[in-house]
């Protein structure tokens, strides 16, 4: 459920605002409503955070090899991030110099190895030798009075030096600062310098836990400074002698603790219900069973708005069905369940709780195993080749042993879709029941229920599934109720006029109901595609198992093929299984997932800081 929140306003003496924030952080229940703030301290912390992030990014590329020699420690002055960035900058500078020198070597390669200083000395003594790199055509066009010495010639260029004045219309070849051999020697020296710099960076990478911990602590300091600088104050009083105040939100059951804290510290406190225009954070509180869905929300980065629904229960329930139908294979499910079991045992052995993501995987895998057993799906093996005991466990209506199971599973998909979309409108009816607007949601519900028979008729088989007359009544009555009451805000005439003004959209709403139910056919289609891949893998690689010399390679090939199919299954779940919940279901609920997470202002040790302490 979404925990009800209270809005708080806290007033303290300005001189005590830092002490008040320290106490609030110890209490750890207030989600601060921090306004945009600026201060020199916050700027400095932001800059340090940027340097720390850059340092971690640099050291990530210099992790020592596990089997290689241990990095050689060395001492340095200054901060770890400062040393890291300085070494990285020096390395970058050397690399850029090498790139420039390689480019120069490429430019003078055709002239051979010569010392440019010698030409300059000759020029100073009166012997001017001007180098040119002429095209063959330009060289052939030179007059007899132009004296040149040809050094080399190719199909396109003639490299020469002029003994007289500059050649008219031609640009002299720019002499390099150093000879080719000197440039190559410089490159070797720079590469040696880079190697030393990389050795130092490799050693520093073993201390990246310190940087990660520093990032966590800097974030905590930034949060505190942003809260301090963002507190409002009375501008009419001298700084330090006035009052300061802040606003925020707390869970309703934490209000008493905050009141006691405010009384003990002589703070002025107001606790009230949030206003309609307040941006209230969302705190979800569910049972351990339902809470296993949270990794999906974290992966998607979605949080329901405070005034929307917590659909965790329904999301998890239907997602389990979607996951099972998309994977659809009992062996796939058993394999994933076994992997989850290994991680669970490792966590238990380490004295830690089983990760939520592992519990979610095992739950989804269990549903997949059950679906695979009921549909007689085991690695895509032909049902005729399966043992009789497995056939006895299936449900023939949806079993792969039944030629009509494809249409039956389509029917099941549409029924699941109808149930899920109906739940959405039932929830909306409960929400709007104090107003006539609930009749508009009732109309939507009737259209969903009436539309399913139309879907059966048009998508599956018109003869087998004729549209019954009651379905037409449901569609007509539902459309009428929706047309009249969907826009109701206390005035029935305005609601009807609003529907007339948006008649095209209202009419397309009926089409959308049809499309949303049909959309659930993707569960059958994607599951069928996965089964087809399994069968293809078996047909292509199965014959290898009949030869003793290829048996081992056949097992490996089959494992790889089915493993790849499992990966595709996960991608399909993300694309299709999540979509049905986040799009079709959410649209009928009217959810936009526009919320943000309740994050109390409290003392915290982040994951990075914990890593740092373990390393130290």
Backbone torsions as a table, in degrees:
resi	resn	phi	psi	omega
1	UNK	NA	159.9	174.1
2	UNK	-87.8	118.4	-175.6
3	UNK	-69.2	128.8	176.0
4	UNK	-60.5	140.3	-177.7
5	UNK	-115.3	155.5	173.0
6	UNK	-117.0	144.4	175.0
7	UNK	-93.9	135.9	-179.3
8	UNK	-122.2	147.5	171.4
9	UNK	-126.7	125.8	-173.2
10	UNK	-121.6	128.3	-178.9
11	UNK	-118.2	130.8	179.3
12	UNK	-136.8	164.7	172.1
13	UNK	-65.7	139.3	-176.1
14	UNK	-57.9	-36.3	-179.3
15	UNK	-66.4	-16.6	-176.3
16	UNK	-107.5	11.0	-172.2
17	UNK	-68.0	-34.9	177.4
18	UNK	-67.3	-42.2	178.5
19	UNK	-64.1	-37.1	178.7
20	UNK	-65.6	-40.3	178.7
21	UNK	-65.7	-36.6	176.7
22	UNK	-61.3	-44.0	179.6
23	UNK	-66.8	-39.9	178.0
24	UNK	-63.5	-37.4	179.5
25	UNK	-67.0	-36.0	176.7
26	UNK	-65.8	-39.8	179.4
27	UNK	-66.0	-43.7	170.4
28	UNK	69.2	36.8	179.5
29	UNK	-127.2	-9.0	-173.4
30	UNK	-95.9	123.2	170.1
31	UNK	-87.8	108.7	-174.2
32	UNK	-75.0	140.6	173.6
33	UNK	-92.8	82.6	-172.5
34	UNK	-85.2	123.6	176.2
35	UNK	-84.1	167.4	177.8
36	UNK	-61.2	128.4	-175.0
37	UNK	-134.8	154.4	178.3
38	UNK	-142.9	139.6	175.4
39	UNK	-159.4	160.1	178.9
40	UNK	-61.5	-39.2	-179.5
41	UNK	-64.8	-40.8	-179.8
42	UNK	-67.4	-38.2	177.3
43	UNK	-62.3	-44.1	179.9
44	UNK	-63.6	-41.4	179.3
45	UNK	-65.7	-39.1	179.1
46	UNK	-63.9	-41.3	178.3
47	UNK	-64.6	-41.0	178.9
48	UNK	-65.7	-39.6	177.3
49	UNK	-59.5	-41.3	179.3
50	UNK	-62.9	-42.2	179.0
51	UNK	-65.7	-39.8	179.0
52	UNK	-64.3	-43.9	178.2
53	UNK	-60.7	-44.3	-179.7
54	UNK	-63.6	-38.7	-179.7
55	UNK	-65.0	-42.8	178.1
56	UNK	-62.4	-41.2	178.0
57	UNK	-62.7	-37.1	178.2
58	UNK	-67.5	-49.3	-174.1
59	UNK	-69.6	-20.4	179.0
60	UNK	-60.7	-24.6	-178.3
61	UNK	-90.5	3.2	-175.8
62	UNK	-128.4	30.0	178.1
63	UNK	-64.4	132.5	-179.2
64	UNK	-68.3	149.7	176.5
65	UNK	-68.4	138.6	-177.9
66	UNK	-61.6	-36.5	-176.9
67	UNK	-96.0	-1.0	-178.7
68	UNK	-86.1	177.6	178.8
69	UNK	-67.0	151.0	179.3
70	UNK	-68.4	140.2	179.0
71	UNK	-60.3	145.6	-179.2
72	UNK	-84.1	120.8	179.3
73	UNK	-67.8	156.0	173.6
74	UNK	-152.0	157.5	-178.5
75	UNK	-100.8	154.3	179.8
76	UNK	-153.5	160.4	176.7
77	UNK	-96.4	155.5	178.8
78	UNK	90.1	-169.5	-176.3
79	UNK	-85.5	159.6	179.4
80	UNK	-63.2	-42.8	-179.7
81	UNK	-69.5	-34.4	178.0
82	UNK	-65.2	-42.9	178.8
83	UNK	-65.1	-41.5	180.0
84	UNK	-60.9	-47.7	-177.8
85	UNK	-68.6	-34.3	178.2
86	UNK	-65.8	-44.8	177.8
87	UNK	-63.3	-41.4	180.0
88	UNK	-63.7	-40.9	179.6
89	UNK	-66.8	-40.1	177.9
90	UNK	-63.8	-41.1	178.5
91	UNK	-63.2	-43.5	179.0
92	UNK	-61.8	-41.4	179.8
93	UNK	-62.3	-42.4	178.4
94	UNK	-65.4	-39.5	179.3
95	UNK	-65.2	-40.1	178.0
96	UNK	-65.5	-37.6	178.4
97	UNK	-65.9	-41.4	177.3
98	UNK	-61.3	-42.7	179.6
99	UNK	-60.7	-41.4	179.6
100	UNK	-67.2	-39.2	-179.2
101	UNK	-70.4	-36.8	175.5
102	UNK	-64.0	-39.4	177.6
103	UNK	-63.5	-38.7	178.9
104	UNK	-68.3	-39.6	177.1
105	UNK	-61.4	-42.2	178.6
106	UNK	-61.8	-35.8	-178.3
107	UNK	-69.2	-37.0	-174.3
108	UNK	-102.1	5.0	-174.0
109	UNK	-54.2	-42.0	-175.4
110	UNK	-69.3	-13.0	-178.5
111	UNK	-90.2	-3.7	-177.8
112	UNK	78.4	-170.7	-178.3
113	UNK	-99.1	108.8	178.9
114	UNK	-136.5	162.0	-178.7
115	UNK	-98.6	107.3	-176.8
116	UNK	-62.1	-25.2	-179.1
117	UNK	-64.7	-31.3	179.9
118	UNK	-64.7	-38.2	176.3
119	UNK	-65.2	-35.7	179.6
120	UNK	-69.0	-37.4	178.5
121	UNK	-65.3	-42.3	177.7
122	UNK	-61.9	-41.4	179.2
123	UNK	-62.6	-38.6	179.4
124	UNK	-65.9	-27.9	-179.2
125	UNK	-89.9	2.7	176.2
126	UNK	105.6	-9.0	178.6
127	UNK	-96.7	98.9	-175.6
128	UNK	-94.8	117.6	175.7
129	UNK	-116.5	110.5	-176.6
130	UNK	-102.6	117.0	-178.7
131	UNK	-77.0	144.8	176.3
132	UNK	-137.7	147.6	172.5
133	UNK	-119.8	94.0	-173.0
134	UNK	-99.5	149.2	169.2
135	UNK	-70.2	157.2	179.9
136	UNK	-58.1	-40.4	-179.6
137	UNK	-64.0	-42.1	179.7
138	UNK	-66.9	-37.1	-179.4
139	UNK	-67.6	-42.9	-179.4
140	UNK	-65.0	-22.3	-178.4
141	UNK	-86.2	-3.8	-179.3
142	UNK	-64.4	140.1	178.5
143	UNK	-75.3	166.6	-178.2
144	UNK	-69.2	-18.6	-178.9
145	UNK	-83.6	-4.1	179.0
146	UNK	-94.0	114.8	-178.0
147	UNK	-95.6	121.7	178.5
148	UNK	-135.4	153.3	172.0
149	UNK	-110.7	119.7	-179.5
150	UNK	-82.0	125.5	179.2
151	UNK	-96.0	-38.6	178.0
152	UNK	-159.0	158.4	-177.9
153	UNK	-145.2	137.2	175.8
154	UNK	-125.0	-172.4	-179.0
155	UNK	-68.4	-22.8	-174.6
156	UNK	-116.7	-28.4	-173.7
157	UNK	-128.2	152.8	171.7
158	UNK	-123.4	119.7	178.4
159	UNK	-99.7	123.8	-174.2
160	UNK	-149.9	170.1	173.2
161	UNK	-123.1	139.8	178.9
162	UNK	-90.6	135.4	-179.7
163	UNK	-92.5	-11.2	-176.9
164	UNK	-114.1	-151.8	179.0
165	UNK	-67.6	166.5	179.7
166	UNK	-54.6	146.7	-179.8
167	UNK	-73.5	124.1	-178.1
168	UNK	-59.0	135.8	175.0
169	UNK	78.8	-1.2	-179.1
170	UNK	-118.5	145.5	179.7
171	UNK	-96.6	126.6	178.9
172	UNK	-60.4	150.9	176.4
173	UNK	-73.0	128.6	-178.6
174	UNK	-71.7	123.5	179.2
175	UNK	-70.1	141.0	175.7
176	UNK	-72.8	162.2	176.5
177	UNK	-73.3	-32.7	-177.2
178	UNK	-134.7	163.5	178.7
179	UNK	-73.8	165.8	179.6
180	UNK	-61.2	-42.0	-179.7
181	UNK	-66.0	-36.3	178.0
182	UNK	-67.0	-38.4	178.0
183	UNK	-64.7	-42.2	179.2
184	UNK	-65.4	-38.5	177.5
185	UNK	-64.1	-39.2	178.2
186	UNK	-64.0	-39.8	178.8
187	UNK	-62.7	-43.1	178.7
188	UNK	-60.8	-41.5	179.4
189	UNK	-64.7	-42.2	-180.0
190	UNK	-66.0	-37.6	178.3
191	UNK	-65.6	-34.7	175.8
192	UNK	-65.8	-40.9	177.8
193	UNK	-62.5	-43.5	179.3
194	UNK	-61.4	-40.5	179.1
195	UNK	-60.3	-40.7	178.4
196	UNK	-67.2	-41.3	177.9
197	UNK	-62.5	-40.1	-179.3
198	UNK	-69.5	-32.0	175.0
199	UNK	-62.8	-42.3	179.1
200	UNK	-66.5	-41.9	178.5
201	UNK	-64.9	-34.7	177.0
202	UNK	-63.4	-41.1	176.8
203	UNK	-64.7	-44.7	-178.6
204	UNK	-63.3	-28.4	-180.0
205	UNK	-64.7	-22.6	176.8
206	UNK	-73.5	-10.4	-179.2
207	UNK	-111.2	18.4	-177.2
208	UNK	-66.6	-19.3	175.3
209	UNK	-60.6	-32.8	176.9
210	UNK	-64.6	-39.8	178.3
211	UNK	-66.7	-41.3	179.4
212	UNK	-63.0	-41.6	176.4
213	UNK	-64.1	-40.0	178.4
214	UNK	-63.9	-34.8	177.2
215	UNK	-62.5	-45.7	178.6
216	UNK	-59.5	-46.5	-177.7
217	UNK	-66.7	-35.2	178.0
218	UNK	-67.3	-39.1	177.3
219	UNK	-61.9	-39.9	177.7
220	UNK	-63.5	-43.9	178.9
221	UNK	-64.6	-38.5	178.3
222	UNK	-64.3	-41.1	178.4
223	UNK	-61.9	-43.1	-179.2
224	UNK	-65.9	-45.8	-178.0
225	UNK	-66.8	-36.9	177.1
226	UNK	-63.9	-39.1	177.7
227	UNK	-66.5	-42.6	-179.3
228	UNK	-65.0	-48.5	-178.0
229	UNK	-70.8	-24.0	-177.8
230	UNK	-87.6	-5.0	178.6
231	UNK	-68.9	134.4	177.0
232	UNK	-73.7	152.6	178.1
233	UNK	-142.2	162.3	178.3
234	UNK	-78.7	108.8	-176.1
235	UNK	-70.1	-17.2	-177.0
236	UNK	-80.1	-12.8	-179.2
237	UNK	-105.4	153.1	178.9
238	UNK	-58.5	144.0	-178.9
239	UNK	-59.8	130.8	179.8
240	UNK	96.3	-13.4	-177.2
241	UNK	-114.1	0.6	-177.2
242	UNK	-100.7	-153.7	177.3
243	UNK	-117.7	157.0	177.4
244	UNK	-133.7	152.2	-178.3
245	UNK	-147.5	159.5	178.2
246	UNK	-142.9	161.9	177.1
247	UNK	-125.4	158.0	179.0
248	UNK	-173.8	-168.6	-177.5
249	UNK	-135.2	144.6	177.2
250	UNK	-135.9	152.0	172.3
251	UNK	-60.6	146.0	-174.6
252	UNK	-57.8	-32.1	-177.0
253	UNK	-82.1	-0.2	177.1
254	UNK	-102.8	-0.4	-175.7
255	UNK	-63.2	-41.2	-178.0
256	UNK	-63.6	-40.6	179.4
257	UNK	-63.0	-40.0	179.3
258	UNK	-68.3	-38.5	178.6
259	UNK	-61.7	-42.5	178.6
260	UNK	-64.6	-39.5	179.7
261	UNK	-66.2	-40.9	179.8
262	UNK	-65.7	-40.6	178.9
263	UNK	-65.1	-40.3	-178.8
264	UNK	-68.0	-26.8	-177.2
265	UNK	-106.4	8.4	177.8
266	UNK	59.7	43.3	175.4
267	UNK	-96.2	150.7	170.5
268	UNK	-89.6	129.2	-172.7
269	UNK	-134.8	134.4	172.8
270	UNK	-121.7	128.4	177.8
271	UNK	-120.1	123.9	-176.2
272	UNK	-146.3	169.3	174.9
273	UNK	-74.6	146.2	178.9
274	UNK	-63.7	144.5	176.0
275	UNK	-78.5	165.2	-177.7
276	UNK	-61.5	-31.5	-177.7
277	UNK	-94.0	7.0	177.7
278	UNK	-77.8	140.5	174.6
279	UNK	-91.2	98.1	-171.9
280	UNK	-96.4	132.8	177.2
281	UNK	-69.5	159.0	-177.8
282	UNK	-109.4	126.3	174.0
283	UNK	-117.8	119.3	179.1
284	UNK	-95.5	137.9	177.8
285	UNK	-137.0	110.8	-177.6
286	UNK	-131.4	166.5	177.0
287	UNK	-66.7	158.2	179.8
288	UNK	-55.6	-30.6	-179.6
289	UNK	-68.8	-47.7	-178.1
290	UNK	-72.4	-30.7	-175.1
291	UNK	-64.8	-13.2	-179.5
292	UNK	-68.2	-12.0	178.3
293	UNK	-77.8	-12.9	-173.6
294	UNK	-57.6	-38.1	178.2
295	UNK	-56.6	-29.7	177.9
296	UNK	-68.3	-45.6	178.1
297	UNK	-62.8	-38.7	179.1
298	UNK	-64.8	-40.7	179.3
299	UNK	-63.8	-40.6	-178.9
300	UNK	-80.2	-18.1	-177.6
301	UNK	69.2	33.3	-176.6
302	UNK	-110.9	139.5	176.5
303	UNK	-136.5	129.7	177.8
304	UNK	-66.8	146.7	174.1
305	UNK	-62.4	150.5	-178.6
306	UNK	-55.3	-32.1	-177.0
307	UNK	-97.4	9.7	174.7
308	UNK	-97.8	-165.4	-177.9
309	UNK	-95.1	152.2	163.0
310	UNK	-94.7	106.6	-176.0
311	UNK	-102.4	24.0	-175.6
312	UNK	-55.5	-44.1	-177.4
313	UNK	-62.3	-51.8	-177.4
314	UNK	-68.7	-37.6	177.5
315	UNK	-59.0	-48.9	-178.4
316	UNK	-63.5	-46.3	-176.8
317	UNK	-60.2	-52.2	-178.0
318	UNK	-71.0	-33.4	178.4
319	UNK	-63.4	-35.6	176.4
320	UNK	-60.5	-43.1	177.4
321	UNK	-65.6	-43.5	-179.1
322	UNK	-62.5	-45.1	179.9
323	UNK	-59.1	-47.3	-177.7
324	UNK	-63.7	-41.5	-177.2
325	UNK	-72.7	-30.7	178.9
326	UNK	-73.3	-46.3	177.0
327	UNK	-72.9	-52.5	168.0
328	UNK	68.1	7.6	-173.1
329	UNK	-124.2	128.5	-177.7
330	UNK	-64.6	-37.9	-179.6
331	UNK	-70.9	-39.1	174.9
332	UNK	-59.1	-45.5	179.7
333	UNK	-62.3	-42.7	179.9
334	UNK	-64.6	-38.3	179.6
335	UNK	-63.9	-46.2	179.8
336	UNK	-67.3	-35.5	177.6
337	UNK	-64.7	-39.6	179.4
338	UNK	-65.7	-41.6	177.8
339	UNK	-61.9	-45.2	176.7
340	UNK	-61.3	-38.2	178.9
341	UNK	-63.4	-37.9	178.2
342	UNK	-62.7	-46.1	179.1
343	UNK	-64.8	-36.2	178.3
344	UNK	-65.3	-42.8	179.1
345	UNK	-65.6	-39.1	178.2
346	UNK	-62.9	-40.4	178.6
347	UNK	-65.5	-43.0	178.8
348	UNK	-63.6	-40.4	-180.0
349	UNK	-63.5	-34.5	179.6
350	UNK	-82.8	1.7	179.3
351	UNK	75.6	21.1	-178.8
352	UNK	-111.3	155.7	175.7
353	UNK	-68.0	152.9	178.1
354	UNK	-66.5	125.9	-179.6
355	UNK	-56.9	145.8	-179.3
356	UNK	-59.1	-38.6	-179.3
357	UNK	-63.7	-36.1	178.5
358	UNK	-67.5	-42.6	178.5
359	UNK	-64.0	-37.3	176.8
360	UNK	-64.2	-45.1	179.8
361	UNK	-60.0	-43.0	-178.6
362	UNK	-67.0	-36.5	177.8
363	UNK	-65.4	-48.1	179.5
364	UNK	-63.0	-38.0	179.2
365	UNK	-65.7	-38.1	178.9
366	UNK	-63.4	-43.1	176.3
367	UNK	-61.4	-39.7	179.9
368	UNK	-64.4	-42.4	177.7
369	UNK	-59.5	-45.6	-178.6
370	UNK	-62.3	-44.8	179.7
371	UNK	-63.3	-41.2	178.8
372	UNK	-62.4	-40.1	178.3
373	UNK	-65.8	-43.8	-177.4
374	UNK	-67.5	-31.0	-178.6
375	UNK	-97.7	1.5	178.6
376	UNK	60.0	50.0	-178.9
377	UNK	-116.6	111.1	-179.1
378	UNK	-134.3	95.3	179.2
379	UNK	57.7	26.3	178.1
380	UNK	72.4	14.5	-178.9
381	UNK	-71.7	139.1	179.9
382	UNK	-56.9	131.4	-178.8
383	UNK	-53.9	-32.4	-179.0
384	UNK	-65.1	-21.9	-177.4
385	UNK	-95.3	0.5	-178.8
386	UNK	-89.4	151.7	179.2
387	UNK	-62.1	153.0	-178.5
388	UNK	-62.2	-32.1	-177.8
389	UNK	-64.2	-34.4	178.1
390	UNK	-71.9	-36.8	178.3
391	UNK	-65.2	-29.7	-178.8
392	UNK	-72.2	-15.1	-177.3
393	UNK	-94.4	-9.4	-174.4
394	UNK	-81.6	167.9	171.1
395	UNK	-106.9	109.1	-168.9
396	UNK	-57.3	-31.5	-176.5
397	UNK	-58.8	-34.5	-179.5
398	UNK	-116.4	8.9	-175.8
399	UNK	-75.2	147.9	175.2
400	UNK	-65.6	-13.1	177.4
401	UNK	-79.1	-9.8	-178.1
402	UNK	-102.6	118.4	-179.6
403	UNK	-58.8	-25.0	-178.0
404	UNK	-93.2	7.2	-174.3
405	UNK	-65.2	-28.3	-179.7
406	UNK	-59.9	-50.2	178.1
407	UNK	-65.6	-35.1	-179.7
408	UNK	-65.6	-39.4	179.0
409	UNK	-69.4	-33.9	174.3
410	UNK	-60.5	-44.0	177.7
411	UNK	-58.3	-44.5	-179.8
412	UNK	-62.8	-41.0	178.2
413	UNK	-59.1	-44.9	-178.7
414	UNK	-69.1	-34.1	177.1
415	UNK	-66.3	-43.7	177.5
416	UNK	-59.7	-44.4	178.6
417	UNK	-61.3	-43.0	179.4
418	UNK	-62.7	-42.0	179.4
419	UNK	-63.7	-45.8	-177.2
420	UNK	-65.1	-45.1	179.8
421	UNK	-67.4	-32.8	177.5
422	UNK	-66.7	-39.4	177.5
423	UNK	-59.1	-39.4	179.6
424	UNK	-59.1	-45.5	-176.8
425	UNK	-76.3	-29.5	174.1
426	UNK	-63.2	-41.5	177.2
427	UNK	-63.6	-39.2	178.5
428	UNK	-68.2	-34.8	176.5
429	UNK	-61.9	-45.2	178.5
430	UNK	-61.5	-38.5	-179.4
431	UNK	-65.8	-41.2	-173.1
432	UNK	-96.5	10.7	-168.7
433	UNK	-64.3	-22.7	179.2
434	UNK	-75.8	-4.7	-178.5
435	UNK	-131.5	158.7	177.3
436	UNK	-63.8	-9.6	179.8
437	UNK	-61.8	-22.1	179.8
438	UNK	-63.5	-24.3	178.6
439	UNK	-68.1	-31.9	174.8
440	UNK	-64.0	-40.2	177.1
441	UNK	-69.4	-33.9	174.5
442	UNK	-62.0	-40.4	177.0
443	UNK	-61.5	-41.2	176.5
444	UNK	-61.8	-41.7	179.0
445	UNK	-62.6	-44.3	179.7
446	UNK	-62.8	-38.7	179.0
447	UNK	-65.5	-39.4	178.5
448	UNK	-62.6	-47.0	-178.8
449	UNK	-65.7	-41.2	-179.3
450	UNK	-71.5	-27.8	-175.0
451	UNK	-74.4	-24.7	-173.7
452	UNK	-61.7	-36.4	179.0
453	UNK	-70.0	-32.1	175.4
454	UNK	-64.9	-40.5	178.0
455	UNK	-62.5	-45.6	177.7
456	UNK	-56.2	-43.7	-174.5
457	UNK	-67.6	-44.6	-173.5
458	UNK	-85.0	-30.2	-173.8
459	UNK	-97.5	-36.2	-173.5
460	UNK	-99.9	-68.3	-176.0
461	UNK	-161.2	117.1	-176.7
462	UNK	-70.2	-30.0	-179.8
463	UNK	-78.1	-39.8	-178.6
464	UNK	-74.0	-30.1	-176.1
465	UNK	-126.9	73.3	175.3
466	UNK	-67.2	151.2	-179.3
467	UNK	-79.9	116.2	-178.8
468	UNK	-73.5	154.9	-178.7
469	UNK	-59.7	-39.8	178.8
470	UNK	-58.0	-32.7	179.1
471	UNK	-64.7	-38.5	178.0
472	UNK	-65.9	-38.2	176.5
473	UNK	-63.1	-41.8	179.2
474	UNK	-62.5	-43.0	-179.8
475	UNK	-65.4	-46.0	-179.3
476	UNK	-65.4	-48.2	179.9
477	UNK	-64.7	-39.9	179.4
478	UNK	-64.2	-41.6	179.2
479	UNK	-63.7	-40.8	-179.3
480	UNK	-63.9	-46.8	178.8
481	UNK	-61.7	-42.3	-180.0
482	UNK	-65.2	-41.2	-178.8
483	UNK	-63.0	-39.8	-174.4
484	UNK	-81.4	-39.0	-167.0
485	UNK	-113.5	-8.0	-175.5
486	UNK	-62.6	-31.5	-178.6
487	UNK	-101.8	16.6	-175.2
488	UNK	-69.3	125.4	176.4
489	UNK	-133.7	37.2	179.5
490	UNK	106.8	-10.2	-179.0
491	UNK	-134.6	111.8	-174.4
492	UNK	-65.6	-41.1	-178.2
493	UNK	-62.6	-43.1	179.0
494	UNK	-63.7	-36.0	178.1
495	UNK	-62.3	-44.0	-179.8
496	UNK	-66.9	-43.6	179.4
497	UNK	-62.5	-37.9	178.2
498	UNK	-63.9	-37.3	177.9
499	UNK	-68.4	-39.0	176.3
500	UNK	-64.2	-39.3	-179.4
501	UNK	-64.9	-27.9	179.9
502	UNK	-117.2	41.4	-172.6
503	UNK	-59.9	-39.9	-178.7
504	UNK	-62.1	-44.9	179.5
505	UNK	-64.6	-40.9	179.5
506	UNK	-63.4	-42.5	179.7
507	UNK	-66.5	-41.5	178.7
508	UNK	-65.2	-20.5	175.9
509	UNK	-59.5	-33.6	176.9
510	UNK	-66.1	-43.6	178.7
511	UNK	-63.0	-39.0	179.8
512	UNK	-63.5	-36.4	176.9
513	UNK	-60.9	-45.1	177.5
514	UNK	-59.8	-48.1	-177.5
515	UNK	-63.9	-37.8	-178.1
516	UNK	-67.5	-39.1	177.6
517	UNK	-68.2	-44.1	178.9
518	UNK	-60.0	-31.3	-177.4
519	UNK	-57.8	-25.3	-178.8
520	UNK	-72.3	-8.5	177.2
521	UNK	-66.4	-17.0	178.7
522	UNK	-59.1	-27.7	178.6
523	UNK	-62.7	-43.9	177.6
524	UNK	-68.5	-44.0	-174.5
525	UNK	-65.4	-45.5	-178.7
526	UNK	-69.6	-39.2	175.9
527	UNK	-61.5	-39.8	178.3
528	UNK	-65.2	-39.0	178.8
529	UNK	-63.9	-41.4	177.8
530	UNK	-63.2	-39.6	177.5
531	UNK	-64.3	-40.8	179.5
532	UNK	-63.0	-39.0	177.7
533	UNK	-65.1	-43.1	178.0
534	UNK	-58.2	-46.1	-179.2
535	UNK	-65.4	-38.0	178.4
536	UNK	-64.6	-43.2	177.4
537	UNK	-59.4	-44.4	-179.6
538	UNK	-63.6	-44.2	-177.7
539	UNK	-66.5	-35.7	-177.8
540	UNK	-78.2	-39.6	-171.1
541	UNK	-107.6	-16.8	-178.6
542	UNK	-57.1	-40.9	-179.6
543	UNK	-58.1	-21.9	179.0
544	UNK	-64.8	-26.9	-178.1
545	UNK	-71.4	-17.5	-179.7
546	UNK	-81.6	-4.2	179.7
547	UNK	-117.2	125.7	-176.2
548	UNK	-58.8	-37.1	-176.7
549	UNK	-71.2	-22.3	-177.5
550	UNK	-109.5	1.6	-173.5
551	UNK	-58.3	-48.5	-177.3
552	UNK	-61.5	-45.1	179.8
553	UNK	-67.1	-32.0	177.4
554	UNK	-64.6	-41.8	177.7
555	UNK	-61.7	-44.7	179.5
556	UNK	-62.4	-43.3	-178.2
557	UNK	-65.6	-41.9	178.5
558	UNK	-64.8	-41.1	178.0
559	UNK	-61.3	-42.8	179.0
560	UNK	-64.9	-44.6	-177.9
561	UNK	-62.3	-46.9	179.7
562	UNK	-72.4	-31.8	175.4
563	UNK	-62.7	-41.3	177.0
564	UNK	-63.2	-37.8	178.3
565	UNK	-65.0	-36.2	177.6
566	UNK	-65.4	-40.9	177.8
567	UNK	-61.2	-44.0	176.9
568	UNK	-61.4	-34.2	178.0
569	UNK	-62.6	-42.9	178.1
570	UNK	-62.6	-41.5	177.5
571	UNK	-62.6	-39.3	179.3
572	UNK	-66.0	-37.1	178.2
573	UNK	-62.9	-42.3	-179.7
574	UNK	-64.4	-42.4	-175.8
575	UNK	-76.0	-44.2	-171.2
576	UNK	-103.3	-47.7	-177.5
577	UNK	-64.3	-42.6	178.9
578	UNK	-69.2	-39.0	-176.8
579	UNK	-57.5	-43.8	-176.8
580	UNK	-60.5	-33.4	177.5
581	UNK	-80.2	-43.8	-172.1
582	UNK	-83.9	-17.6	-179.2
583	UNK	-113.3	-73.2	-175.4
584	UNK	-57.5	-54.9	-177.5
585	UNK	-63.6	-45.0	-176.3
586	UNK	-67.5	-36.2	178.5
587	UNK	-63.7	-42.7	179.0
588	UNK	-69.2	-26.8	174.1
589	UNK	-76.8	-21.2	-174.4
590	UNK	81.6	21.4	-177.9
591	UNK	-89.2	141.2	177.2
592	UNK	-113.9	-6.6	-179.1
593	UNK	52.6	47.4	-175.2
594	UNK	-100.3	16.4	-176.4
595	UNK	-85.2	175.1	174.2
596	UNK	-136.6	151.4	-169.5
597	UNK	-73.4	140.5	171.4
598	UNK	-66.3	118.7	-178.1
599	UNK	-130.9	94.9	-174.8
600	UNK	-68.5	149.7	175.7
601	UNK	-78.2	106.9	-174.5
602	UNK	-153.6	167.2	175.0
603	UNK	-73.5	130.0	-176.8
604	UNK	-143.6	145.3	170.5
605	UNK	-112.8	114.5	-176.4
606	UNK	-76.6	173.3	178.5
607	UNK	-60.9	-42.1	-178.8
608	UNK	-63.3	-40.7	-179.4
609	UNK	-65.7	-38.4	177.6
610	UNK	-62.9	-40.6	177.6
611	UNK	-61.2	-41.4	-178.8
612	UNK	-62.3	-44.3	-178.4
613	UNK	-66.1	-35.4	177.1
614	UNK	-63.6	-39.8	-178.5
615	UNK	-71.7	-34.0	-179.7
616	UNK	-75.8	NA	NA
